[in-house]
């Protein structure tokens, strides 16, 4: 191995990556996948210490490095405080995986202002705040990946303001991509199809819905969190830097039919 190879290896394994909502589902899989590649992963979570501890333990078993940080992504002051800790401990940040979101579904005509605010803050404004407080730590460039859904492209019954928030995430992703590309910060989004995650299975009628989607999907099966994680890992690898401001759909072709 030559000196250039050694330097590239050290740079790759020295990356600091923040994954929000890392305790389960897509966030969990993404955190583990990035840790496998040598990244030092900050595991953000909001509620379950037990679940995020399980992710941390899994990374440790793989020989990876991780830290746990609790913060509500719907609270700007918590995001700011988290970035202060990252700056003090690591001195820089290379990638942000904006996976955490929270929404209150229901018909739009009965949506209360509080439900609107909670959903928009946790799902859309959180992405903006992560960029505002995280970009100053990306002095050598970096990557931001939003993890959302295509609920803003298809009007789903009862999705209500959640779909609107997803639309805001899509627009923010594109706008941030244009604004940050000159700084060497590459912004993209991934839109996974439905998957039997814990959050999905908590929705009434989830099993029946998943079976219907499975039958309609050209690939004949649902996407897994691990498959989504590999796409995210590619986007932040440095091998995809000319993919800018895109929303990559990962659903086995389900949106096509």
Order of alpha helices (4+ residues) and beta strands (2+ residues): alpha-beta-alpha-beta-alpha-beta-alpha-beta-alpha-alpha-beta-alpha-beta-alpha-alpha-alpha-beta
